[in-house]
Amino acid sequence: IIKNVTKIYHSAALCDFNVPLPNIRRINVAGTKNLLELALSCKENGQFKCFHHISTLAVAGGKKGVFYEKQLYLGQSFNNTYERSKFEAEKIIEKYRKQGLPIVVYRPAIVIGDAVSGYTSNFKMFYQPLHLLCLELFKDIPADKNTRYSLCPVDCTAEAIMRISMDKDCLNNETYHIANPNMVTLGYFIDAASGYFNFQQPRLIPKEKFPLKPYVPYFNYKVRFDTFHAQKILKKTNFKWPKVDARFLRRLLKFCITSGFIRQGKRE
């Protein structure tokens, strides 16, 4: 079987902010290493072409300013064990690249539900703070309304990765940032969500006073992501990211209700 394998796509990961580091390392770091070893065996015994690794833009951690596709470690700190584990997986990838294993890395931004139906099978990360807002557990949140997010529907994200990976200009040992350039501000999103779910909008306060610490950094994000190499390939394939407007957000939020993840309020 090994001699017939030409490509491996590795997307498995534990996506959670609160998992102890040793536990999340077993999946996100050791799991990546195991597959890299498999890929190395395939290369040595067959016709292996490339290992495609799905990482995350969260490896930028607490960096401010522009984070480029060719960058990884810039002395950044990490906001949670998920970010650190995905960063450590990429550090391991650097070692295997030096051993001659061809590896392409894709770093998606915030992956959300399907662009058409809003469907998602995973209500973690992006959806968890949304759920808490709907429950009106906090009158205040530590947030900058101008914080900008790149929301990437899962179907569009998968298509973008496949288009890049199958293009003749996709370079081994390159890293591609998979980010929707049609960004949305936190203020716009909260307005849309509160109007749809009928929850009381919270007041914005300094982040030091807020108890829900795992999500605080993402309400005050200061990093911008360079997507030059990814966009260069996607543009010639006529790939287009969806515009994140009110109509788009309604599809996303509607699925949260129809799936039973969030109950719509009845505020007068």
N, C-alpha and C positions, 0 to 999 in steps of 0.2 A: 504494500500500500504506500509506504513512504516514497518509493521511487516514482510514483505517479502523481504526487502532490506538487503543484506548481505555485499555488498561492495560499496564504492563510490570512483570514480577516479575524482579528481579535477585538471583540467589543465587550466581552464579559467584565463586569466590575460591580462592586458593592457601592451603591450611591447613597450615602447617608452621612450626615455631619457629626453624629454623636457616637459613633462606634469607637471603642478603644483602639489605639494605634496597633497593638499586636494583632488584634482580630482582623482589622481591615487590611493589614499588610499581607495576611495569609492569602487573601483573595486578589487584591489589586496589584501587589508586588510579586509575591511568590507565584501566583497564577500566571502572571505575565512571563516570569522567568521560565516556568515549565514549558510554556508554548514556544518561547524563543529557543529552548533546547531542542524541542521537536522540530522546529524550522531548520535548525542547524543540521540535524540528522537528515532531514529531507534534502538539504542542499548538498551534503556530502555524498548522499547515496542515490540522487536522482536528478530531476530537471527543475528544481525549485527556482522560482523567479523573484518572489518578493513577499515579505511579511508586512501586512497592513494593520497598524495599531491604532485603535480609537482611544485617544486620550481626552483631554478637556482643556479649555482655556483657563480653567481654575488653577492650573499649574503656575499661573502668574502670581497667585497668592495675594499679598498685600501691596504689590508694586503699584506705583502711580506713574502716570504718563503713558507713553506708547510701548506696547509689548510686541516685538517683532517675531515673525515666524521662525527665524533662525535662532532666536534666543531661548534659553531655558533658565539656567541659574544666574541670577543677578543680585544675590544676597537678600532676596525677598523672604519675608516671614510668611507663615501660613495661618489661615483663620480657623482651620479644623483639620481633623485627621484625613478626611477625604482628599483635600487638596494636597496634603503632604504625601499621601500614598500614591497618588497619580504622578506627582513629581518624581518620587523615588522610582516608579516604574520606568519613567522616561530616562532617568539616570542609568538604569540597567540597560536600556536600549542603546545608549551611547556606547557601552562596552561591547555589545554584540555587533554593532556597526563596525567597530574597529577590528573585529574578528572576521570581517568580510561578509557578514549577513546583510543582504539588501533589505532595508526597512523604511517604510513610509509612515509618517505619523500624521494623524488628523486630530485637530483640537476643536471640537464643536463648542459653541457658546451655550446658551440656556436652551436645552432641548425640551420642547413642550408637545402637546398633543397634535394629532393629525390636522393638516391645514384645512381640510374640507369638512370633516365631521367633528373635530375636536377630540376624537378618541385617544385615550391613553390607558396603558395598563399599569402605570407607575405614578402614584400620587405623592411622590417624595420631592424634596428640594423645592422647586418653584411653587408647587401646590401647597406645601405645608404652611408657610406664612400666610398664604391667601386664605386658607381654612381658618387660621387663628383670627384674622381680621374679621371674617364673617361671624365668628362667635362673639365678637365685641368684648374680648377678654381684656383688652388694653385700650384705655382712652388716649394714651400717648404712644408714639413710636419714634425711635431715633432715626430720622430719615431726612434726606435732602430730596425735595420734590423734583429736582432737575437731574437726579441720577438717571443715566441712560442704560437701557438693556437691549441686547440683541436676542430676540426670541426666535428660535429655530424650530419650526414644526418637524416632528420626527420623520415624516415621509420626505420632506424637502432635504433634511439633513442626510438621510440615507442616499437619496438620489445624487446629492452633491458629491458625497464621498465616492459613490460608484462611478460617476462621470469622470472625476479626477483620476481615480485608480485605473480606469480603462483607457485613458487618453494617452496618446503616444508621447506627449510632452510631460507626463507624470515622471518625475525624477526619483530614482532610488535615493534613500537617505535624505529626502527633503521632508519638510514639515509644512502642513497646510492648515491655516486657520479657517474653520467653517463657521462663518458668522453672517447673520442677516444684516445688511447695511441699513435696512429700514428700521431704525431703532425707535424705541418708545420710552418716554420718561416715566418715572415712578409716579409723578403727580397725575399724569394722564391715565395711567393704568388704575390707580386707586379710584379716580373719579368714575371710570367705566365700571369697575368691579362693584363699587358701593351702590351705583345706580342700578345695576343688574340684580345684585343680591339683597339690596335694601338693608345694608348695615351702616351704622353711624361712622362717618369718617373720623379717624383718630387725629389728634393734634400732634404736630411734629415737635420733637424736643431734642436736646443734645444727647448723643449716643451714650455718654457715660452714665446716664440715669435710667437706662432701660435694662430690664432683667433677662430678656430673651436673647442672650448673647450670641448663640450660633448664627443668627440671621442678621445681626447688626451690620457686619461689614458689607452685606449685599444691599442694604438700604442706603449705603454711602459710597458706592463704588467709584474709584477715581482712575481706573486704568482704561486705556483705549487699545484696541487690537488691530494690528496691521494684518491685512488680508491680501496683499499684493499678488503673491504667487497663486493662491487659490482662485482669486477673481480672474486672473489672466487666463486660466484654463476654462473656468465656468463661463466666461463671457463669450468665448468662441463657440460654445455648445448651445448658446441661446438659453441657458438656465437663468431663471429669475426667482428671486426670493419674494414671498408675498409681502404686501404692505400691511403693517400692523395698525389697522384702523378700528373704528368702533364695530364695524360689521365682522371683522376677523375676530375680535375679542369676544363678541357675543357667541360665536360658534364654540370658542374655547370654554367660556364660562357655562354655556348651556350644558355641555357634557358633564361638568362637575355636578350639576343638579340631576340630570337624567341617570347618572351612574349611582347616585345616592351619596356621593362624597361630601356634598355641601347641601344644606337645606336653605331654600330661599326664604328670607324674612318677610314679615308682614307689617313693616313699619308704616304708620299712617303718613 
